[in-house]
């Protein structure tokens, strides 16, 4: 295997976890000597396929090919029937971009787009689709695509596979999120401090994760000498209804991964919180969780099915996000517990994940 073409309906550069995950995959593909091509739509004014700008934004030195393509409809500017306009835009982009790339002499494709998966599968190209959400439409397209010999599917959780229904198990791989071991690496010589940190968005698909419900608890922890750090790229939304301005509280916005890792180095506890959506309950494999663990943090988390199936349950302290006492007790217990790195943690590293993906092509 000497090349891979990554086609995705995402935009770059962006601070979103999904865009960072895609670039991290590309970085590790390139480090194995593969000729990697990233294909994506120039769907808004911030989109830019200039390679040097992308490398600077994501702080990587690895070379790959970046090909921005035309987007055929205004993206998220038609507020009426926004859901259906997104589906139509995605469909049209995938239809035309796959027509362009089907005639190129490329052997291996990877995608985060169900429509790209479907169109490339119809032509029996060797393609892997990594799916992070399930919908009725996706289930239909996945089943039709997997009928083709060279089509395979990666899912984050076993629950996602169960929801899709009957498919050829040999063509499906369950593969959790993974941490970037180049950036997130525990340093024993750096002393941990009495700090709890949350990294990630405050909202998921327009619904709050419930961070604002913990504000009184953060104030109480501050009086006990425990600082709170929130790192998010949608910080402005959380200030609309909640005042987080108090002692022992720090908010950071739009930090790069290395800056986040430098903050995690000194924290003892990582916060994992989500809303009560079906996605949060069944589909999520939180990238932040593996980053916390790789940096030697214990974790306080809301209890749902997806969280209870994460590895290293002995490092998680569960709480009820609607109960301040429950949260405070979980944080106190996590602060007292020993911080350490699991011996088999490397199996959840990005290097390991990339090897699994490449073996899946065979």
C-alpha positions in Angstrom: 0.0 0.0 0.0 1.6 3.3 -1.1 -1.2 5.8 -1.2 -4.5 6.8 0.4 -7.1 9.4 -0.6 -9.1 10.8 2.3 -12.4 12.4 1.0 -14.5 14.1 3.6 -17.4 16.6 3.8 -15.6 18.6 6.5 -14.0 22.0 6.2 -10.5 23.0 7.0 -8.9 24.7 8.9 -11.2 24.5 11.9 -10.9 24.0 15.7 -13.6 21.3 15.7 -12.6 17.9 17.2 -13.6 16.2 13.9 -11.3 18.3 11.8 -8.4 17.8 14.3 -9.0 14.0 14.2 -8.9 13.9 10.4 -5.7 15.9 10.2 -4.2 13.6 12.9 -5.0 10.6 10.9 -3.4 12.1 7.8 -0.3 13.0 9.9 0.1 9.4 10.9 -0.7 8.0 7.5 2.0 10.2 6.0 4.6 9.1 8.7 4.3 5.6 7.5 5.4 6.8 4.0 2.0 6.9 2.3 1.2 9.4 -0.3 -1.8 11.0 1.3 -4.4 13.3 -0.5 -7.0 15.2 1.5 -10.1 16.1 -0.5 -12.7 18.4 1.0 -15.2 21.1 0.0 -14.5 24.8 0.1 -17.9 25.3 1.7 -17.5 28.6 3.6 -15.3 31.7 3.6 -12.9 30.2 6.1 -12.2 27.1 4.1 -8.7 27.0 2.7 -6.7 24.2 1.0 -3.4 26.0 1.1 -1.0 23.3 2.5 1.3 25.7 4.3 -1.7 27.3 6.1 -3.1 24.0 7.1 0.2 22.7 8.4 0.7 26.0 10.4 -2.9 25.9 11.8 -2.6 22.3 12.9 1.1 22.5 13.9 2.3 19.6 11.8 5.3 19.3 9.6 4.2 16.2 7.6 3.6 16.6 3.9 0.4 15.6 2.1 -1.7 16.7 -0.8 -4.5 19.1 -0.1 -7.3 19.5 -2.7 -10.1 21.9 -2.0 -13.1 21.4 -4.3 -16.1 23.5 -5.3 -19.2 23.5 -3.1 -22.4 23.8 -5.1 -24.9 25.4 -2.7 -24.6 28.0 0.1 -23.6 26.2 3.3 -25.9 26.8 6.3 -27.2 30.1 4.8 -30.6 28.7 4.0 -32.3 28.6 7.4 -35.6 27.1 6.2 -35.4 23.3 6.1 -31.7 23.6 7.1 -31.5 19.8 7.7 -32.7 19.0 4.2 -30.5 21.6 2.6 -27.5 20.1 4.3 -28.4 16.6 3.0 -28.9 18.0 -0.5 -25.6 20.0 -0.4 -23.7 16.9 0.9 -25.3 14.7 -1.8 -24.5 17.0 -4.7 -20.9 17.5 -3.5 -20.3 13.8 -3.0 -21.9 12.9 -6.4 -19.6 15.3 -8.4 -16.4 14.8 -6.4 -16.6 11.0 -6.7 -17.1 11.3 -10.4 -13.9 13.3 -10.5 -11.9 10.8 -8.5 -13.3 7.5 -9.8 -11.1 7.8 -12.9 -7.9 8.6 -11.1 -5.4 5.8 -10.6 -5.8 5.6 -6.8 -6.4 2.3 -5.0 -7.3 3.1 -1.4 -10.0 5.5 -0.2 -11.0 6.6 3.3 -14.0 8.8 4.1 -16.1 10.3 6.8 -19.0 10.9 4.3 -21.8 8.3 3.9 -22.5 9.7 0.4 -18.9 9.3 -0.7 -19.0 5.8 0.7 -22.1 5.0 -1.3 -21.0 6.4 -4.6 -17.5 5.0 -4.5 -18.9 1.6 -3.4 -21.1 1.5 -6.4 -18.0 1.5 -8.6 -16.4 -1.1 -6.3 -13.5 1.1 -5.3 -11.6 0.0 -2.1 -13.0 2.3 0.5 -13.4 2.5 4.3 -16.1 4.6 5.8 -15.6 5.8 9.4 -19.1 6.5 10.9 -19.6 8.6 14.0 -23.3 9.0 14.0 -26.3 6.8 12.9 -29.4 8.0 11.1 -32.1 6.3 9.0 -30.4 7.5 5.8 -27.0 6.4 6.9 -28.2 2.9 7.7 -29.7 2.6 4.3 -26.5 3.8 2.5 -24.3 1.7 4.7 -26.1 -1.5 4.0 -26.2 -0.9 0.2 -22.5 0.0 0.2 -21.4 -3.0 2.2 -23.0 -5.3 -0.5 -19.9 -4.4 -2.6 -16.7 -6.4 -2.2 -14.3 -3.6 -1.5 -16.4 -1.6 1.0 -15.7 -1.7 4.7 -17.0 0.2 7.8 -15.4 1.5 11.0 -17.7 2.2 14.0 -16.8 3.7 17.3 -19.0 1.5 19.5 -20.7 -1.9 19.5 -24.0 -0.1 20.1 -23.7 1.5 16.7 -23.2 -1.9 15.0 -26.3 -3.2 16.8 -28.4 -0.3 15.6 -27.4 -0.7 12.0 -28.6 -4.3 12.1 -27.6 -7.4 10.1 -24.4 -6.8 8.1 -21.3 -8.9 7.2 -19.3 -8.7 10.5 -16.0 -9.3 8.6 -16.5 -6.0 6.9 -17.1 -4.0 10.1 -14.5 -3.0 12.7 -15.2 -1.4 16.1 -12.4 1.1 16.7 -12.6 3.6 19.6 -11.2 7.1 19.5 -7.4 7.4 20.1 -5.1 10.0 21.6 -2.2 11.5 19.6 0.8 10.1 21.5 3.2 12.7 20.0 1.3 15.5 21.9 -0.4 13.8 24.8 2.3 12.1 26.9 2.5 11.9 30.7 5.5 13.5 32.3 6.2 12.1 35.8 8.5 15.0 36.7 5.7 17.6 36.4 3.8 18.0 39.7 0.0 17.7 39.5 -2.0 20.5 41.0 -5.5 20.6 42.6 -7.3 21.4 39.3 -10.2 20.0 37.4 -10.3 20.6 33.6 -12.9 20.2 30.9 -11.8 20.3 27.2 -14.3 20.3 24.3 -17.5 22.0 23.2 -20.2 23.1 25.6 -22.9 22.1 23.2 -23.6 18.9 21.2 -25.9 19.2 18.1 -27.3 22.4 19.6 -28.0 20.9 23.0 -26.1 21.9 26.1 -23.9 19.3 27.7 -24.9 20.7 31.1 -21.6 22.5 32.1 -23.6 25.5 33.3 -25.4 23.3 35.9 -22.1 22.8 37.6 -21.2 26.4 38.2 -22.2 26.5 41.9 -20.1 23.4 42.4 -17.1 25.1 40.7 -17.5 28.0 43.2 -17.6 25.6 46.1 -14.5 23.8 44.9 -12.7 27.1 44.6 -13.3 27.7 48.3 -11.7 24.3 48.9 -8.6 25.3 46.9 -9.5 23.5 43.7 -9.3 25.5 40.5 -11.5 24.9 37.5 -10.3 25.2 33.9 -12.6 25.1 30.8 -11.2 24.9 27.3 -13.7 25.3 24.5 -14.2 26.7 21.1 -17.9 27.7 21.7 -17.2 29.7 24.9 -19.4 32.6 24.0 -22.6 30.5 24.1 -22.0 29.4 27.7 -21.8 33.0 28.9 -25.3 33.9 27.6 -27.0 32.4 30.6 -24.3 31.7 33.1 -21.8 33.8 35.0 -18.5 31.9 35.3 -16.5 34.9 36.6 -15.4 33.9 40.0 -12.1 33.0 41.8 -10.4 29.8 40.8 -12.0 29.7 37.4 -10.2 30.1 34.0 -11.7 29.9 30.5 -9.5 29.3 27.4 -10.8 29.5 23.8 -9.4 28.1 20.6 -6.2 26.6 21.9 -4.1 24.3 19.8 -3.5 20.7 20.9 0.0 21.4 22.3 -1.3 24.3 24.4 -4.0 22.0 25.8 -1.6 19.3 26.6 0.6 21.8 28.5 -2.4 22.6 30.7 -3.4 19.0 31.2 0.1 18.2 32.5 -0.6 20.1 35.7 -4.3 19.0 36.3 -5.4 16.1 38.4 -8.9 15.6 37.2 -10.6 15.6 33.8 -14.4 16.3 33.4 -16.5 14.1 31.0 -20.0 15.4 30.6 -22.7 15.0 28.0 -26.4 15.6 27.4 -29.0 12.8 27.4 -29.3 12.5 23.7 -29.4 9.1 22.0 -26.0 9.9 20.4 -24.4 10.6 23.8 -25.9 7.4 25.3 -24.9 5.0 22.5 -22.4 6.3 20.0 -19.8 8.5 21.6 -16.2 7.4 22.2 -14.8 10.7 23.6 -11.4 11.7 22.3 -10.9 13.9 25.4 -11.2 10.8 27.6 -8.2 9.1 26.1 -6.3 12.4 26.2 -7.1 12.8 29.9 -5.9 9.2 30.7 -2.8 9.6 28.6 -1.8 12.7 30.6 -2.3 10.9 34.0 -5.6 12.4 35.0 -8.4 10.7 36.8 -11.9 11.4 35.4 -15.2 12.5 36.8 -18.1 11.6 34.4 -21.8 11.5 33.9 -23.0 7.9 33.9 -24.4 6.7 30.6 -24.0 3.5 28.6 -21.2 4.9 26.4 -19.1 6.0 29.3 -19.6 2.8 31.2 -18.1 0.9 28.3 -14.9 2.9 28.1 -11.7 1.2 29.2 -10.1 1.8 32.6 -13.3 2.1 34.6 -11.2 2.2 37.8 -10.1 5.7 36.8 -13.6 7.1 36.4 -15.7 8.6 39.2 -19.3 8.9 38.2 -21.8 11.7 39.3 -25.3 12.9 38.6 -25.0 16.2 36.8 -28.2 17.5 38.4 -26.9 16.8 41.9 -24.2 19.1 43.2 -23.3 16.9 46.2 -22.8 13.9 43.8 -20.5 16.0 41.6 -18.5 17.3 44.5 -18.0 13.9 46.1 -16.8 12.5 42.7 -14.3 15.3 42.3 -13.0 14.9 45.8 -12.5 11.2 45.4 -10.8 11.7 42.0 -8.4 14.2 43.6 -7.4 11.9 46.4 -6.8 8.9 44.1 -3.4 8.1 42.7 -2.7 9.3 39.2 -1.0 6.8 36.9 -0.8 5.6 33.3 -2.3 2.1 32.4 0.4 -0.3 31.1 -1.5 -1.1 27.9 -2.5 2.5 27.1 -0.6 2.4 23.7 -3.4 0.2 22.3 -5.5 3.4 22.3 -2.8 5.6 20.7 -3.2 7.0 17.2 -0.3 5.0 15.9 -2.0 1.8 16.9 -5.3 3.0 15.4 -3.7 3.8 12.1 -2.1 0.3 11.9 -5.5 -1.2 12.5 -7.0 0.8 9.7 -4.2 -0.1 7.2 -4.6 -3.8 8.1 -8.3 -3.5 7.5 -7.7 -2.7 3.8 -6.1 -6.1 3.3 
